[in-house]
Amino acid sequence: MSFSSCEGSFGLLYLKKQSSCLILTLRFHLPLEYVHIRVQQRNGRKSLTTVQGLKKEYSKTKILKDLKKEFCCNGTVVEDPELGQVIQLQGDQRKNVSTFLVQAGILKKEQIKIHGF
């Protein structure tokens, strides 16, 4: 019985020959959907944290309400034509937001990209 594999950009292709039949198996590796957490410098010491890439099934307003209560800061949900709904928070809350999203079970740590400074 021979076994060979070929890895492409989307997945792994397995070829297996059993008796006179050729069995073809294709396994897809789904790409990770990342959530991007960025900080933007405003004027002086003021900064703004943005969270983008959350799935549409999550209510951004409810997440924002919990984030505002947890970190004692103000925030809003902004509609962007390219990025969809983006959560904005006052201050540099990158680490706080990432730990909150992991502890709440919304995301895994591997799905978060932290940008800035």
C-alpha positions in Angstrom: 0.0 0.0 0.0 1.5 3.3 -1.0 0.8 6.7 0.6 1.8 10.1 -0.6 0.8 13.7 0.3 1.1 17.0 -1.4 0.6 20.3 0.5 -0.9 23.3 -1.3 -1.9 26.7 -0.3 -5.3 25.7 1.0 -4.8 22.3 2.5 -3.3 18.9 2.4 -3.9 16.4 -0.4 -3.6 12.7 0.5 -3.4 9.9 -2.1 -3.8 6.3 -1.0 -3.9 3.3 -3.2 -5.8 0.3 -1.9 -5.9 -2.8 -4.1 -7.0 -1.5 -7.5 -8.8 1.7 -6.2 -7.3 5.1 -5.8 -8.6 7.0 -2.8 -8.3 10.8 -2.8 -8.7 12.7 0.4 -8.5 16.5 0.6 -8.3 18.2 4.0 -8.7 22.0 4.2 -7.0 24.1 6.7 -9.3 27.0 7.4 -7.5 30.3 7.7 -7.6 32.0 11.1 -9.8 35.1 11.2 -7.8 37.6 13.2 -9.1 40.4 15.4 -6.9 43.4 15.2 -6.4 45.6 18.3 -4.7 48.9 17.5 -3.8 52.1 19.3 -3.9 55.5 17.6 -2.2 58.6 19.1 -4.4 61.6 19.4 -3.3 65.0 20.6 -0.8 65.1 23.5 -1.0 62.1 25.8 -4.5 61.1 24.5 -4.8 57.8 22.7 -7.6 55.7 21.1 -7.8 51.9 21.0 -9.7 50.3 18.1 -10.9 46.7 17.9 -11.8 45.4 14.4 -12.5 42.0 12.9 -15.0 40.6 15.4 -17.5 38.2 13.8 -20.9 39.6 12.8 -22.7 37.2 15.1 -21.4 39.1 18.2 -23.2 42.2 19.4 -20.6 44.9 19.4 -22.7 47.2 21.5 -23.0 44.6 24.3 -19.2 43.9 24.2 -18.6 47.6 24.3 -20.9 48.0 27.3 -18.9 45.3 29.2 -15.5 46.8 28.1 -16.5 50.3 29.3 -17.7 49.0 32.6 -14.7 46.8 33.1 -12.0 49.4 32.3 -13.7 52.6 33.4 -13.4 54.3 30.0 -15.7 55.7 27.3 -16.1 54.2 23.9 -18.3 53.9 20.8 -19.0 51.6 17.9 -18.2 53.2 14.5 -19.5 51.9 11.2 -16.7 51.8 8.5 -17.5 51.1 4.9 -14.5 48.7 4.4 -14.0 47.3 7.9 -17.6 47.1 9.1 -18.3 47.8 12.8 -15.2 49.0 14.7 -15.1 49.4 18.5 -13.3 52.5 19.7 -12.2 53.0 23.4 -10.5 55.9 25.1 -6.9 55.3 26.2 -4.4 52.5 25.5 -6.5 49.4 26.4 -4.8 46.9 24.1 -3.7 44.4 26.7 -6.9 44.8 28.7 -9.1 44.2 25.7 -7.1 41.1 24.6 -7.3 39.5 28.0 -11.0 40.4 28.3 -11.8 38.8 24.9 -9.9 35.6 25.8 -11.4 35.3 29.4 -14.9 35.9 28.1 -14.5 33.0 25.6 -15.1 35.2 22.6 -11.7 34.5 21.0 -8.6 32.4 21.4 -5.3 34.0 22.1 -4.0 32.9 18.6 -6.8 34.9 16.9 -5.7 38.3 18.3 -3.2 40.6 16.7 -2.0 43.6 18.7 -0.6 46.5 16.8 1.0 49.8 17.7 4.0 51.5 19.3 
